[in-house]
């Protein structure tokens, strides 16, 4: 009996690993890396038990498929170079020690703990890091961005500009990315999900609030979030390229006040630049990650202010949409505020300001065909003010602007004007009787088949000045486009019921302004195939059924 028992126990011991979950050994890391090092995916989970620092002049390479788990409050600090070489099939994971969904139960506590936002701190690139040799490619970064010292980003940039691409950053307690004003990363094809802020957060608490070098904001796949006030420094220019979205924290501003400083906003008619509220989800998505918990409102943020030392000749706002600014602080601001400054503002929309669309003081800006409406307090059907001139003896030329009404702006000399009011010292006549006219394209069109004979379309209304939308259809997505519908302004849906079963169709949409005759560029192309045709002509012949497919 003893022999039989021994044999049975031996067999159980030998085969038991076949019925248990995969065991992952771990390789622990802590402290400084002073020579080039590679973390391989040889079946081990790499754990960070205390802060790991990649020293200046050193490269840490992390191969595809590697899983890195961080203990509480730990970080990877890069003062040299970091090469994360994930692939679409084998991404690199940066996650919490409590995350059992990849690499198994590394902290060996069963289900006693689960991962949560802020479990670990950050991947930080310092000002001595090697920008040209630093790359994060195909990584999944989650549960970082903890609260320590006011909140970190899962990725943090201190005068650093690495490349981050094809990656997912999610479930950060505070920020997906957090950067100072001297960081200009290359960000492309990344996905941000359920972070405290789903954007590139710009802060002033590390190296100050001044942009001290000529700078370009050109990232279009990620929203810029201005958390703190920002100033453009002496002799410096900030350029903002087409398609960029800038969202401001509540009450904050962009100042163009350094001696000889300049702001150049270079939007296009089909690709404007947006300046808006952190609560505005209609562009750039739900950046503050609160779902429908908040909605944008006039006065959410303060202003873009040009000071008396700014460079008028080099300052330009072109094809921008500026909304929800002009807050109440210190008696009321304009969304654009000019203090002895006279930049050019053209082909832009300034709307939904709490106080003033534009406030001027001893300024003569060059205003070319702007849409200025719905700004200020509503009083007896009139909103005060679209343009407020605090020094009426200095005349502001605001001819040929659109004020929101064919009757022009309200003023004592134009008492029938139903548009945004103006003060004395504003030369507003003649005014435009239709919006300044390039319509912006619809975006993110989606086509969904709902039956054998219907395809539903949905898109985002990105235009402020369209009078209608035109829907076109093609049998192949490249040729034979036919206009199938003309829809009223602000429309975002259409159902095409003139389609056949089991057939693919392709759609595109463009906005139109009837007054100017201008069309926007086309939207993206979306396709869908209708449901399969139902069988027909069913008949019975004895026990044999026949029908037509």
C-alpha positions as CSV (number, residue, x, y, z in Angstrom):
1,X,0.0,0.0,0.0
2,X,2.8,2.3,0.8
3,X,4.4,1.7,-2.6
4,X,1.1,2.3,-4.4
5,X,0.7,5.6,-2.5
6,X,4.2,6.7,-3.3
7,X,3.7,6.0,-7.0
8,X,0.4,8.0,-7.1
9,X,2.0,11.0,-5.3
10,X,4.9,10.9,-7.7
11,X,2.6,10.9,-10.7
12,X,0.6,13.8,-9.3
13,X,3.7,15.8,-8.7
14,X,5.0,15.2,-12.2
15,X,1.8,16.1,-14.0
16,X,0.4,18.9,-11.8
17,X,2.2,21.7,-13.7
18,X,0.1,20.8,-16.8
19,X,-3.0,21.9,-14.9
20,X,-1.9,25.1,-13.4
21,X,-1.6,28.6,-14.9
22,X,1.6,29.7,-16.5
23,X,4.2,30.9,-14.0
24,X,6.0,34.0,-14.9
25,X,9.4,34.6,-13.2
26,X,10.3,38.2,-12.8
27,X,13.4,40.3,-13.3
28,X,13.6,43.1,-10.8
29,X,15.0,46.5,-11.6
30,X,15.9,49.4,-9.2
31,X,18.4,52.3,-9.3
32,X,20.6,53.7,-12.0
33,X,21.4,52.1,-15.4
34,X,25.0,53.3,-16.2
35,X,25.7,51.2,-19.3
36,X,23.6,50.3,-22.3
37,X,21.0,47.6,-21.3
38,X,18.3,45.5,-23.1
39,X,15.2,44.2,-21.4
40,X,14.2,41.1,-23.3
41,X,11.0,39.2,-23.6
42,X,12.3,35.8,-22.6
43,X,9.3,34.9,-20.6
44,X,10.1,37.1,-17.7
45,X,8.1,39.9,-16.3
46,X,10.3,43.0,-15.6
47,X,9.4,44.7,-12.3
48,X,10.4,48.2,-11.2
49,X,10.7,48.0,-7.4
50,X,12.2,51.5,-7.0
51,X,12.9,54.4,-9.4
52,X,15.0,53.3,-12.4
53,X,17.1,56.0,-14.0
54,X,18.7,55.7,-17.4
55,X,21.8,57.8,-17.1
56,X,22.9,60.4,-19.6
57,X,24.6,58.9,-22.6
58,X,23.1,55.5,-21.9
59,X,20.4,53.7,-23.9
60,X,17.8,51.3,-22.4
61,X,16.2,49.1,-25.1
62,X,13.0,47.3,-24.4
63,X,12.2,44.5,-26.9
64,X,8.7,43.7,-28.3
65,X,6.6,41.6,-26.0
66,X,8.2,42.8,-22.8
67,X,5.9,43.3,-19.8
68,X,7.0,45.9,-17.3
69,X,5.2,46.2,-13.9
70,X,5.8,49.0,-11.5
71,X,5.4,49.0,-7.8
72,X,3.6,51.8,-6.0
73,X,4.9,55.3,-6.8
74,X,7.8,54.1,-8.9
75,X,9.0,55.6,-12.2
76,X,11.3,55.1,-15.1
77,X,13.4,58.3,-15.4
78,X,15.2,58.8,-18.8
79,X,18.2,61.1,-18.8
80,X,19.7,59.2,-21.7
81,X,17.7,57.4,-24.4
82,X,14.8,54.9,-24.2
83,X,14.0,52.6,-27.2
84,X,10.6,50.8,-26.7
85,X,10.4,48.4,-29.7
86,X,6.9,47.0,-29.5
87,X,5.0,45.8,-32.6
88,X,1.3,45.6,-33.4
89,X,1.4,41.9,-32.7
90,X,3.7,42.0,-29.7
91,X,3.3,45.4,-27.9
92,X,5.3,46.4,-24.8
93,X,3.3,46.7,-21.6
94,X,3.9,49.3,-18.8
95,X,1.5,48.6,-16.1
96,X,0.8,48.1,-12.4
97,X,2.3,45.3,-10.2
98,X,-1.4,44.6,-9.3
99,X,-2.3,43.9,-13.0
100,X,-2.8,40.2,-13.4
101,X,-4.3,40.4,-16.9
102,X,-0.8,40.3,-18.5
103,X,2.2,38.4,-17.1
104,X,0.0,36.6,-14.5
105,X,-0.2,37.2,-10.7
106,X,3.3,38.8,-10.3
107,X,2.7,40.1,-6.8
108,X,1.4,36.6,-5.8
109,X,-1.7,37.8,-4.0
110,X,-4.4,36.1,-6.0
111,X,-7.4,38.4,-6.3
112,X,-6.6,40.4,-3.2
113,X,-5.6,43.5,-5.2
114,X,-6.7,44.9,-8.5
115,X,-5.0,47.6,-10.6
116,X,-6.2,51.2,-10.4
117,X,-5.3,54.6,-12.0
118,X,-2.3,56.1,-10.2
119,X,-0.9,52.8,-9.0
120,X,2.5,53.9,-10.3
121,X,4.0,57.2,-11.3
122,X,5.5,57.9,-14.7
123,X,7.9,57.5,-17.6
124,X,9.8,60.7,-17.4
125,X,12.1,62.2,-20.1
126,X,14.4,64.8,-18.6
127,X,16.0,67.8,-20.3
128,X,19.3,65.9,-20.8
129,X,17.6,63.0,-22.6
130,X,18.4,62.1,-26.1
131,X,15.4,63.2,-28.2
132,X,16.6,61.8,-31.5
133,X,17.2,58.4,-30.1
134,X,14.2,58.1,-27.8
135,X,11.2,56.2,-29.1
136,X,8.1,54.6,-27.7
137,X,6.5,52.5,-30.4
138,X,3.5,50.1,-30.0
139,X,3.3,50.3,-26.2
140,X,0.3,49.9,-23.9
141,X,0.8,52.2,-20.8
142,X,-1.8,52.0,-18.1
143,X,-2.6,52.7,-14.4
144,X,0.2,55.4,-14.1
145,X,0.1,59.2,-13.7
146,X,-0.3,59.4,-9.9
147,X,-1.1,62.3,-7.7
148,X,2.3,63.0,-6.1
149,X,3.3,66.7,-6.2
150,X,0.2,67.9,-7.9
151,X,-0.3,65.2,-10.5
152,X,1.9,63.4,-13.0
153,X,1.4,62.3,-16.5
154,X,1.9,58.6,-17.4
155,X,4.4,60.2,-19.8
156,X,6.2,63.3,-18.5
157,X,8.4,65.6,-20.5
158,X,10.8,68.1,-19.0
159,X,12.3,70.0,-21.9
160,X,12.3,66.8,-23.8
161,X,10.9,65.9,-27.2
162,X,10.8,62.1,-27.9
163,X,8.7,60.3,-30.5
164,X,5.7,58.3,-29.2
165,X,3.6,56.5,-31.8
166,X,1.1,53.6,-32.3
167,X,0.6,53.4,-28.5
168,X,-2.3,53.4,-26.1
169,X,-2.2,55.4,-22.8
170,X,-5.1,54.7,-20.6
171,X,-6.3,54.7,-17.0
172,X,-3.9,57.4,-15.7
173,X,-5.0,59.1,-12.5
174,X,-4.0,62.6,-13.8
175,X,-2.6,63.1,-17.3
176,X,-1.9,61.0,-20.3
177,X,1.0,63.3,-21.2
178,X,2.3,66.2,-19.1
179,X,4.9,68.6,-20.5
180,X,6.6,71.9,-19.8
181,X,6.6,74.7,-22.3
182,X,10.0,73.7,-23.8
183,X,8.9,70.2,-24.8
184,X,7.8,69.4,-28.4
185,X,7.2,65.7,-28.8
186,X,6.3,63.9,-31.9
187,X,3.0,62.2,-31.2
188,X,1.2,60.1,-33.9
189,X,-1.4,57.4,-34.1
190,X,-1.8,57.1,-30.3
191,X,-5.0,56.3,-28.4
192,X,-5.9,58.0,-25.1
193,X,-8.6,56.3,-23.0
194,X,-9.9,57.1,-19.5
195,X,-7.1,59.3,-18.4
196,X,-7.7,62.2,-16.0
197,X,-6.9,64.4,-19.0
198,X,-6.9,62.8,-22.5
199,X,-4.5,65.2,-24.1
200,X,-1.1,66.9,-23.9
201,X,-1.2,68.9,-20.7
202,X,1.1,72.0,-20.7
203,X,2.1,73.2,-17.3
204,X,4.2,76.0,-15.8
205,X,5.2,74.5,-12.5
206,X,8.6,73.0,-13.6
207,X,10.4,75.6,-15.7
208,X,8.0,78.5,-15.5
209,X,5.2,80.0,-17.6
210,X,7.3,81.6,-20.4
211,X,7.9,80.1,-23.8
212,X,11.6,81.0,-24.1
213,X,12.3,79.7,-27.6
214,X,10.6,80.0,-30.9
215,X,8.0,77.2,-30.8
216,X,5.5,75.4,-33.0
217,X,2.4,73.6,-31.9
218,X,1.6,71.2,-34.7
219,X,0.2,68.1,-33.1
220,X,-3.2,67.4,-34.6
221,X,-4.0,63.9,-33.3
222,X,-3.9,65.0,-29.6
223,X,-5.5,68.1,-28.0
224,X,-3.3,70.7,-26.3
225,X,-4.6,71.4,-22.8
226,X,-3.4,74.7,-21.3
227,X,-3.6,74.0,-17.6
228,X,-1.8,77.2,-16.5
229,X,-1.3,80.7,-17.9
230,X,1.2,80.8,-20.7
231,X,3.3,83.7,-21.9
232,X,5.3,84.1,-25.1
233,X,8.8,85.4,-24.1
234,X,10.9,88.2,-25.4
235,X,11.7,88.0,-29.1
236,X,9.9,84.7,-29.3
237,X,7.2,83.5,-31.7
238,X,4.6,80.8,-31.1
239,X,3.3,79.3,-34.4
240,X,0.1,77.1,-34.4
241,X,-0.5,75.1,-37.5
242,X,-3.7,74.0,-39.2
243,X,-6.0,71.6,-37.4
244,X,-4.5,72.1,-33.9
245,X,-7.0,72.1,-31.0
246,X,-6.1,74.1,-27.9
247,X,-8.4,73.8,-24.8
248,X,-8.0,76.0,-21.8
249,X,-8.4,75.2,-18.2
250,X,-11.0,77.3,-16.4
251,X,-9.9,80.9,-16.0
252,X,-6.6,80.6,-17.9
253,X,-5.0,82.6,-20.7
254,X,-2.4,82.9,-23.4
255,X,-0.4,86.1,-23.2
256,X,1.6,87.6,-26.1
257,X,3.2,90.2,-23.9
258,X,7.0,89.7,-24.1
259,X,9.0,92.4,-25.9
260,X,8.8,91.7,-29.6
261,X,6.8,88.5,-29.0
262,X,4.4,87.2,-31.6
263,X,1.6,84.7,-32.1
264,X,1.0,83.2,-35.5
265,X,-2.2,81.1,-35.9
266,X,-2.2,79.6,-39.3
267,X,-5.5,77.8,-39.8
268,X,-7.0,77.0,-43.1
269,X,-10.6,77.3,-44.3
270,X,-11.0,73.5,-44.3
271,X,-8.7,73.0,-41.3
272,X,-9.1,75.7,-38.7
273,X,-7.4,76.1,-35.4
274,X,-9.6,75.9,-32.3
275,X,-9.3,77.8,-29.0
276,X,-12.0,76.5,-26.7
277,X,-12.9,75.3,-23.3
278,X,-11.7,72.1,-21.6
279,X,-15.4,71.2,-21.3
280,X,-15.9,71.4,-25.0
281,X,-16.2,67.8,-26.3
282,X,-17.4,68.6,-29.8
283,X,-13.8,69.0,-31.0
284,X,-10.9,66.8,-29.8
285,X,-13.3,64.5,-27.8
286,X,-13.8,64.2,-24.1
287,X,-10.5,65.7,-23.0
288,X,-11.5,66.2,-19.4
289,X,-12.8,62.6,-19.3
290,X,-16.1,63.4,-17.6
291,X,-18.5,62.1,-20.2
292,X,-21.5,64.4,-20.2
293,X,-20.8,65.7,-16.6
294,X,-19.9,69.2,-17.8
295,X,-20.7,71.3,-20.9
296,X,-18.9,74.4,-22.2
297,X,-20.2,77.8,-21.3
298,X,-19.2,81.4,-22.0
299,X,-16.4,82.5,-19.7
300,X,-15.0,79.1,-19.1
301,X,-11.5,80.4,-19.9
302,X,-10.2,83.9,-20.1
303,X,-8.4,85.4,-23.1
304,X,-5.7,85.6,-25.8
305,X,-4.0,88.9,-24.8
306,X,-1.6,90.9,-27.0
307,X,0.4,93.5,-25.0
308,X,1.9,96.8,-26.0
309,X,5.3,95.3,-26.6
310,X,4.1,92.5,-28.9
311,X,5.2,92.4,-32.5
312,X,2.1,93.7,-34.5
313,X,3.6,93.0,-37.9
314,X,4.4,89.4,-37.2
315,X,1.2,88.5,-35.2
316,X,-1.6,86.9,-37.1
317,X,-4.8,85.0,-36.2
318,X,-6.0,83.3,-39.4
319,X,-8.9,80.9,-39.7
320,X,-9.4,80.3,-36.0
321,X,-12.5,79.4,-34.1
322,X,-12.4,81.0,-30.7
323,X,-15.2,80.3,-28.3
324,X,-16.3,80.1,-24.6
325,X,-13.6,82.7,-23.4
326,X,-13.9,86.3,-22.3
327,X,-14.5,85.6,-18.6
328,X,-15.6,88.0,-15.8
329,X,-12.3,88.3,-13.9
330,X,-11.4,91.9,-13.0
331,X,-14.5,93.5,-14.6
332,X,-14.7,91.4,-17.8
333,X,-12.3,90.3,-20.5
334,X,-12.5,89.8,-24.3
335,X,-11.7,86.4,-25.7
336,X,-9.2,88.5,-27.7
337,X,-7.8,91.4,-25.8
338,X,-5.6,94.1,-27.4
339,X,-3.7,96.5,-25.1
340,X,-1.9,99.0,-27.4
341,X,-1.5,96.1,-29.8
342,X,-2.7,95.8,-33.4
343,X,-2.3,92.3,-34.8
344,X,-4.1,91.0,-37.9
345,X,-7.2,88.9,-37.2
346,X,-8.9,87.4,-40.3
347,X,-11.3,84.8,-41.5
348,X,-12.0,83.8,-37.9
349,X,-15.0,83.2,-35.7
350,X,-15.2,84.7,-32.2
351,X,-18.3,83.7,-30.3
352,X,-19.8,82.6,-27.0
353,X,-17.6,85.0,-24.9
354,X,-19.0,85.8,-21.5
355,X,-18.1,89.5,-21.8
356,X,-16.6,90.7,-25.0
357,X,-15.6,89.0,-28.3
358,X,-12.8,91.5,-28.8
359,X,-11.7,94.2,-26.3
360,X,-9.4,96.9,-27.6
361,X,-7.5,99.6,-25.7
362,X,-5.5,102.1,-27.7
363,X,-5.4,99.6,-30.5
364,X,-6.1,99.6,-34.2
365,X,-6.1,95.9,-35.3
366,X,-6.4,94.8,-38.9
367,X,-9.8,93.0,-39.0
368,X,-10.6,91.1,-42.2
369,X,-13.9,89.3,-42.6
370,X,-14.5,87.8,-39.2
371,X,-17.6,86.3,-37.7
372,X,-18.2,88.0,-34.3
373,X,-21.5,87.0,-32.7
374,X,-23.2,85.6,-29.6
375,X,-20.7,87.4,-27.3
376,X,-21.7,89.1,-24.1
377,X,-24.7,89.5,-21.9
378,X,-28.2,89.3,-23.4
379,X,-30.2,92.5,-22.8
380,X,-33.5,93.1,-24.5
381,X,-32.5,90.8,-27.3
382,X,-29.1,92.3,-27.9
383,X,-25.8,90.8,-26.8
384,X,-23.2,93.3,-25.4
385,X,-20.5,93.4,-26.8
386,X,-19.0,91.8,-29.9
387,X,-16.3,94.5,-30.0
388,X,-15.7,96.8,-27.0
389,X,-13.4,99.7,-27.6
390,X,-12.2,101.1,-24.2
391,X,-10.6,104.1,-25.9
392,X,-13.3,105.5,-28.2
393,X,-11.0,108.3,-29.4
394,X,-8.9,105.7,-31.2
395,X,-11.1,104.4,-34.0
396,X,-11.2,100.7,-34.7
397,X,-11.9,99.8,-38.3
398,X,-14.3,96.9,-38.2
399,X,-16.0,97.2,-41.6
400,X,-17.2,94.1,-43.5
401,X,-17.5,91.8,-40.5
402,X,-20.4,89.5,-39.8
403,X,-22.2,90.4,-36.5
404,X,-24.7,87.6,-36.5
405,X,-27.5,89.5,-38.2
406,X,-28.2,90.9,-41.7
407,X,-29.2,94.1,-39.9
408,X,-25.6,94.6,-38.6
409,X,-24.4,95.2,-35.1
410,X,-26.5,97.1,-32.5
411,X,-25.3,100.6,-31.8
412,X,-27.0,103.9,-31.1
413,X,-26.4,104.9,-34.7
414,X,-27.8,101.6,-35.9
415,X,-30.7,101.0,-33.5
416,X,-32.4,98.4,-35.7
417,X,-29.2,96.3,-35.7
418,X,-29.9,92.9,-34.2
419,X,-26.4,91.6,-34.2
420,X,-23.7,91.6,-31.6
421,X,-23.4,95.2,-30.2
422,X,-20.4,97.5,-30.6
423,X,-19.3,100.5,-28.6
424,X,-18.5,104.0,-29.7
425,X,-15.2,104.3,-31.6
426,X,-15.9,101.4,-33.9
427,X,-16.4,102.0,-37.6
428,X,-18.7,99.0,-38.4
429,X,-20.4,100.2,-41.6
430,X,-20.8,98.6,-44.1
431,X,-21.2,95.2,-42.5
432,X,-21.6,91.8,-44.1
433,X,-25.1,90.5,-44.5
434,X,-23.9,86.9,-44.5
435,X,-21.2,85.0,-42.6
436,X,-17.7,85.3,-43.8
437,X,-17.9,82.5,-46.0
438,X,-15.7,79.5,-46.2
439,X,-17.5,76.6,-44.7
440,X,-15.6,73.9,-42.9
441,X,-16.0,70.3,-43.8
442,X,-18.0,67.7,-42.0
443,X,-15.8,65.2,-40.2
444,X,-15.9,61.6,-39.0
445,X,-18.7,60.4,-41.3
446,X,-19.9,56.9,-40.4
447,X,-22.1,54.7,-42.6
448,X,-24.1,51.9,-41.0
449,X,-26.5,49.5,-42.9
450,X,-29.7,49.0,-40.9
451,X,-31.7,46.8,-43.3
452,X,-31.8,45.4,-46.9
453,X,-32.9,48.8,-48.1
454,X,-31.4,51.5,-45.8
455,X,-28.0,52.9,-44.8
456,X,-27.8,55.5,-42.0
457,X,-25.1,58.2,-42.1
458,X,-23.7,60.2,-39.1
459,X,-21.1,62.9,-39.1
460,X,-19.7,65.8,-36.9
461,X,-20.8,69.3,-37.8
462,X,-17.5,71.2,-37.8
463,X,-18.7,74.4,-39.5
464,X,-20.1,77.6,-38.1
465,X,-21.1,79.2,-41.4
466,X,-22.7,76.6,-43.6
467,X,-26.2,77.0,-44.9
468,X,-26.6,73.4,-46.0
469,X,-24.8,70.1,-46.3
470,X,-24.6,68.0,-49.5
471,X,-24.4,64.2,-49.4
472,X,-22.9,62.3,-52.3
473,X,-22.9,58.5,-53.1
474,X,-20.6,56.3,-55.2
475,X,-20.8,52.6,-56.1
476,X,-17.1,52.1,-55.6
477,X,-15.7,55.0,-53.5
478,X,-13.6,56.5,-56.2
479,X,-15.7,57.5,-59.2
480,X,-19.3,58.1,-60.3
481,X,-20.2,60.3,-57.3
482,X,-23.8,61.5,-57.4
483,X,-25.4,64.1,-55.1
484,X,-28.3,62.4,-53.4
485,X,-29.3,65.0,-50.7
486,X,-29.2,68.6,-49.8
487,X,-29.7,69.1,-46.0
488,X,-30.3,72.1,-43.8
489,X,-27.5,73.6,-41.7
490,X,-26.4,71.9,-38.5
491,X,-27.7,68.5,-39.8
492,X,-25.6,65.6,-38.7
493,X,-27.6,62.5,-39.9
494,X,-29.1,61.2,-43.1
495,X,-30.9,57.9,-44.0
496,X,-30.4,56.6,-47.6
497,X,-33.4,54.4,-48.4
498,X,-32.8,54.3,-52.1
499,X,-30.4,51.4,-52.1
500,X,-30.6,47.7,-53.1
501,X,-30.0,44.7,-50.9
502,X,-26.6,42.9,-50.8
503,X,-24.9,46.0,-52.3
504,X,-22.0,48.2,-51.1
505,X,-22.3,52.0,-51.2
506,X,-19.8,54.8,-50.4
507,X,-20.6,58.3,-49.1
508,X,-19.0,61.6,-48.5
509,X,-20.4,65.0,-47.3
510,X,-19.4,68.6,-47.7
511,X,-20.7,71.9,-46.3
512,X,-21.9,74.8,-48.4
513,X,-22.4,78.5,-47.8
514,X,-25.1,79.7,-50.2
515,X,-24.4,83.4,-49.7
516,X,-20.7,83.1,-50.7
517,X,-21.2,80.1,-53.0
518,X,-18.2,78.4,-51.3
519,X,-18.0,74.7,-50.6
520,X,-15.8,73.1,-48.0
521,X,-13.5,70.2,-48.7
522,X,-15.1,66.8,-48.6
523,X,-15.3,64.7,-45.5
524,X,-13.7,61.3,-45.2
525,X,-15.3,58.5,-47.3
526,X,-17.4,55.9,-45.4
527,X,-18.9,52.7,-46.9
528,X,-21.4,50.1,-45.9
529,X,-23.1,47.0,-47.5
530,X,-26.8,46.5,-47.1
531,X,-28.2,43.4,-45.6
532,X,-28.4,40.2,-47.8
533,X,-31.4,39.9,-50.0
534,X,-34.2,37.7,-48.7
535,X,-34.9,34.6,-50.7
536,X,-37.9,34.9,-53.0
537,X,-40.3,32.7,-55.2
538,X,-40.5,29.9,-52.6
539,X,-42.3,26.8,-54.0
540,X,-42.8,23.2,-52.9
541,X,-42.7,20.2,-55.2
542,X,-43.5,17.2,-53.2
543,X,-40.9,17.1,-50.5
544,X,-38.5,19.4,-52.5
545,X,-38.4,23.1,-51.8
546,X,-37.3,25.6,-54.4
547,X,-36.6,29.3,-54.1
548,X,-34.7,32.1,-55.8
549,X,-31.6,33.4,-54.1
